[in-house]
Amino acid sequence: MIRYIYIAIIIIWSLSTCTKEADIKIPESGPKPVITCFISPDQPQLSVRITLSVGRFGIDSTQFKKPIVNDAQVRIQSEQRSIELNFDPTQSIYTASDDTVGFIRSGRTYTLTVITSTFGIITATTQDRKSTRLNSSHIPLSRMPSSA
């Protein structure tokens, strides 16, 4: 019995002395642009928000606010037309000042171009998918796999 207690004490002591402080150096990285844009034929307004990323380590998240980029040139272009977006300081987003009704159509390809003095030219391309009607389907109970 004493032998088991002695072995337990040695095991506990050896495990408790196996702690070592890890000093991990996280590489510094500068801010990167974060561009948020949603386009849809169902949305009447084109808008783009451009912020800068901020490192998460060593920052009080309650005081965290991403810096807004307000001096970029922003353009959304289709095969037929190009629209410039201007910064709206009241909403902190870039919006189109001209008529954009009918600009976004299903099945067309769109390119977002953002030009900044710090990060240069940033582009993204997407295609608005054609609408697909989803019909409900019925599966007869007799054809469903059993759960047993």
C-alpha positions in Angstrom: 0.0 0.0 0.0 2.8 2.4 0.9 4.5 1.5 -2.3 1.4 2.7 -4.3 1.3 5.9 -2.4 5.0 6.5 -3.1 4.5 5.8 -6.8 1.5 8.2 -6.9 3.5 10.9 -5.2 6.3 10.5 -7.8 3.9 10.6 -10.7 2.1 13.7 -9.4 5.4 15.5 -8.7 6.8 14.6 -12.1 3.6 15.9 -13.8 3.6 19.1 -11.9 7.2 19.9 -12.8 6.5 19.6 -16.5 5.3 23.1 -17.0 7.2 25.5 -19.1 6.1 28.9 -20.2 5.7 29.2 -23.9 6.8 32.4 -25.5 5.3 32.5 -28.9 6.0 35.4 -31.2 3.1 36.3 -33.4 4.3 37.9 -36.6 3.2 41.5 -37.0 1.1 42.2 -40.1 -0.1 45.5 -41.3 -3.8 46.3 -42.0 -5.4 44.7 -45.0 -8.5 46.0 -46.9 -11.7 44.2 -46.1 -14.3 44.8 -48.8 -17.9 43.9 -48.3 -20.3 44.1 -51.3 -23.6 42.3 -51.9 -25.3 42.6 -55.2 -28.7 41.2 -56.1 -31.5 42.0 -58.6 -33.8 42.2 -55.6 -31.8 45.0 -53.9 -32.5 48.5 -55.1 -29.2 50.0 -53.8 -25.7 49.1 -54.7 -23.4 49.5 -51.7 -19.8 48.7 -50.8 -18.1 49.0 -47.4 -14.3 49.2 -47.2 -12.6 48.8 -43.8 -9.1 47.8 -42.7 -8.3 44.7 -40.8 -6.8 45.1 -37.3 -4.8 42.6 -35.3 -6.8 40.8 -32.6 -4.1 40.2 -30.1 -3.5 42.8 -27.4 -6.7 44.7 -28.4 -9.6 45.3 -26.0 -12.5 44.0 -28.1 -15.0 46.3 -26.4 -13.0 49.3 -27.8 -12.6 47.6 -31.2 -13.7 49.5 -34.3 -12.5 48.8 -37.8 -11.1 51.9 -39.6 -13.2 53.0 -42.6 -11.6 53.6 -45.9 -13.2 56.7 -47.3 -10.8 57.8 -50.1 -11.1 54.9 -52.6 -12.3 54.9 -56.1 -15.0 52.2 -56.4 -16.6 50.9 -59.6 -19.0 48.0 -60.4 -18.9 47.0 -64.1 -21.0 44.6 -66.2 -20.6 43.8 -69.9 -23.0 46.7 -70.8 -22.4 49.4 -68.2 -20.0 50.7 -65.5 -21.2 52.5 -62.3 -19.0 54.6 -60.0 -19.8 54.5 -56.3 -19.2 57.5 -54.1 -18.5 57.6 -50.3 -21.5 58.5 -48.1 -20.1 59.6 -44.8 -23.5 59.3 -43.0 -23.6 55.6 -43.7 -19.8 54.9 -44.0 -20.5 53.1 -47.3 -19.9 53.7 -51.0 -23.2 54.0 -52.9 -24.2 54.8 -56.5 -25.4 58.3 -57.1 -27.0 57.6 -60.5 -29.9 55.4 -61.4 -29.1 51.7 -60.8 -32.5 50.2 -61.3 -32.2 47.2 -63.5 -28.4 47.3 -63.5 -28.0 43.9 -61.7 -29.6 41.2 -63.7 -29.5 37.4 -63.3 -27.0 35.5 -65.3 -24.6 38.5 -65.9 -21.0 38.8 -64.8 -20.0 41.8 -62.6 -16.6 43.1 -61.7 -15.9 45.2 -58.6 -12.8 47.4 -58.8 -11.5 49.3 -55.8 -8.5 51.6 -56.2 -6.7 52.9 -53.1 -3.5 54.8 -52.7 -2.2 52.4 -50.1 -3.2 49.0 -51.5 -3.4 49.7 -55.3 -6.0 48.0 -57.5 -8.2 45.3 -56.0 -10.7 43.4 -58.2 -13.3 40.7 -57.7 -15.6 39.1 -60.2 -18.9 37.3 -59.7 -21.8 36.1 -61.7 -25.3 36.7 -60.5 -26.9 33.3 -60.8 -30.1 32.8 -62.7 -33.1 32.4 -60.4 -34.1 28.8 -59.8 -37.5 27.9 -58.6 -37.4 25.3 -55.9 -40.4 23.0 -55.7 -41.2 21.0 -52.7 -40.9 17.2 -53.1 -42.8 14.4 -51.5 -41.3 11.1 -50.5 -43.7 8.3 -49.8 -43.3 6.9 -46.4 -42.9 3.4 -47.8 -39.8 4.5 -49.8 -38.1 6.1 -46.8 -35.2 4.2 -45.3 -35.9 2.7 -41.9 -34.1 4.2 -38.9 -33.9 0.8 -37.1 
